[in-house]
Amino acid sequence: MTWPGEVETAVLPRIEGPAVASPEGAETAVLPRIDGPVVASTGDAAARGWWRRNRWGVLALLPALALALGPAVRQGYEQMTRAEPRRAVVPGPDGWVTYAGSRMRLAELTSTTELTGRDGRPFPLPAGVRAWRATVLFEPDTPEGVVGCSVWLEDSDGRLSSAGPAELLGAGVLAGGCGPERDAGGRPYEKVFYFVLPESSSPVAARVVTTSMLPRYAQLSAG
Amino acid sequence: MTAWPGDQGPAETAGLRVPPGAQPPVEVPGHQAPPRRLARIGSRLGVGVLVLAALAVGGPLAALRPTSDVRERPFVQQGGFGELASVRTFEATVVSVRGAAKVSQRGRVYDTAGVWVLVRVRLSATDEATTVNYAALRDERERSHQQTARLEQPLTSSSRTLQPGIPVEGEIVFEVPRDTATRLWLRLAQPVLDRRMDAMAEVPLLPVPRSTIDRWSADPAPAVVTPAKVGPP
């Protein structure tokens, strides 16, 4: 009777005389008669046997793990990359960026001190802060223009400031959206955004981000 | 004892009795003899006992696993009083602490059965405009006292966006029991609700003697909450 999976090694006495070949077609070999006790071996030989028998299974574990975990890892990576604006859409040769169903261009980016408060007096800026005004031209494909956007100013260190900062509260320059003041009917329109940067910083580009277009964003270069 | 033909008795070698003149045993592959019925039943019983033992040990072990609150806790960055504590999205410096029995904001006075603790903090965004919406005081019993919602928080609210490179200084107002105000830690984070595995700054406040808290509580003059303003760099 054969017991599957129970092949092991044994310590046998040395066999005197030639081995007898197994008959043709027989499943088991005919061994010469052994006189003396048989002692089972331990340890290394059994371990070597296990690895030899299971080597293909162990090797198959690697692609199996890749197949099992791969889709979840890929999905998580895509969700992470889609959550943040990571891919810049840069201007073409004509200086316009096509993004979120509209063409857009940074018409002007300049520092400004000509801010007035609600009382009509000059608005005082905090010490160490400079205000910047960005004018963006939009040429929408649809009458409603670009909706649901946020606008940022990128400085030379790669830091991003948001439009309509609390530092300018009282100057009446809170951020609106990117849409036209009224139905543009698909006609071009412009929007003005205000930012604050430290006096030591200088802006290099404006960013227009809409959630539906992530991870892409429009990079409107200054100059 | 087995008698070996033609010899004068077997020799003992590694537990084997080898006839004199015979070669010592060699190791060759072989087949194990099939276990007997009783041995098979014993083997199966042994496996069953092992499975039951694994279940008995595994249950309590599974109960010892950390809860999701512990596993997904915020990454707390410790800072020192008066020193810059930098976390992923913002930097914070605790400037000073004061207390009062009453606080005043926009002409309205608020009293308390405990004590008001006003922590003056300087905040700035690191790389991108952000807000700090969560502020709490942790006490020695690991209880968190969130910033009061009874009055407007000028610094730590969603309406106060911090711009990178522009520090803003202001007071955060807490209402805490008097007996816990002696030893507190300030905790700040960006999200107000879901702070799982997000960055959090923790700064120990200076210990306050009980006599100081009694003096705060006895002072009838309300402490005016300082509005947030752009601070020194």
Contacts between the chains, C-beta under 8 A, distances in Angstrom:
chain1	res1	chain2	res2	distance
A	1	B	34	5.8
A	2	B	31	7.9
A	3	B	31	7.9
A	3	B	32	7.3
A	3	B	34	4.9
A	6	B	31	7.2
A	6	B	32	4.9
A	6	B	34	7.6
A	7	B	29	7.3
A	7	B	31	6.0
A	7	B	32	7.4
A	8	B	29	7.9
A	8	B	30	7.0
A	8	B	31	7.5
A	8	B	32	4.9
A	9	B	27	6.2
A	9	B	28	7.2
A	9	B	29	5.1
A	9	B	30	6.3
A	10	B	27	7.7
A	10	B	28	6.9
A	10	B	29	7.4
A	10	B	30	3.5
A	10	B	31	7.8
A	10	B	32	7.5
A	11	B	25	5.0
A	11	B	26	7.2
A	11	B	27	5.0
A	11	B	28	7.7
A	12	B	25	6.4
A	12	B	26	6.6
A	12	B	27	7.8
A	12	B	28	5.2
A	12	B	30	6.5
A	13	B	16	7.5
A	13	B	18	7.1
A	13	B	22	6.9
A	13	B	23	7.5
A	13	B	25	5.1
A	13	B	26	7.6
A	14	B	22	7.2
A	14	B	23	3.7
A	14	B	24	7.1
A	14	B	25	6.8
A	14	B	26	5.1
A	16	B	23	7.9
A	36	B	16	7.3
A	36	B	17	7.8
A	36	B	18	7.3
A	36	B	19	7.8
A	36	B	22	7.8
A	36	B	25	7.8
A	37	B	16	5.8
A	37	B	17	7.2
A	38	B	30	7.1
A	39	B	15	7.1
A	39	B	16	6.5
A	39	B	25	7.0
A	40	B	32	6.8
A	41	B	27	5.6
A	45	B	27	6.9
A	126	B	166	7.9
A	126	B	229	6.9
A	126	B	230	3.6
A	127	B	230	7.1
A	128	B	166	7.5
A	128	B	230	7.1
A	128	B	233	6.4
A	129	B	166	6.0
A	129	B	230	6.1
A	152	B	128	8.0
A	152	B	129	7.4
A	155	B	164	7.8
A	155	B	165	7.9
A	158	B	127	7.0
A	159	B	125	8.0
A	159	B	127	5.4
A	159	B	128	6.8
A	159	B	164	4.0
A	159	B	165	6.4
A	160	B	127	6.9
A	160	B	128	4.4
A	160	B	129	6.3
A	160	B	164	7.0
A	161	B	129	5.5
A	161	B	163	4.9
A	161	B	164	6.4
A	162	B	129	3.8
A	162	B	161	5.7
A	162	B	163	7.0
A	165	B	129	7.5
A	165	B	161	6.1
A	165	B	163	5.5
A	166	B	159	7.1
A	166	B	160	5.4
A	166	B	161	5.6
A	166	B	168	8.0
A	166	B	228	8.0
A	167	B	163	7.1
A	167	B	166	6.9
A	167	B	230	6.2
A	195	B	163	8.0
A	196	B	163	5.8
A	196	B	166	6.4
A	197	B	163	7.5
A	197	B	165	7.0
A	197	B	166	7.8
A	198	B	165	4.0
A	198	B	166	5.9
A	198	B	233	7.8
A	200	B	165	7.8
A	201	B	165	6.1
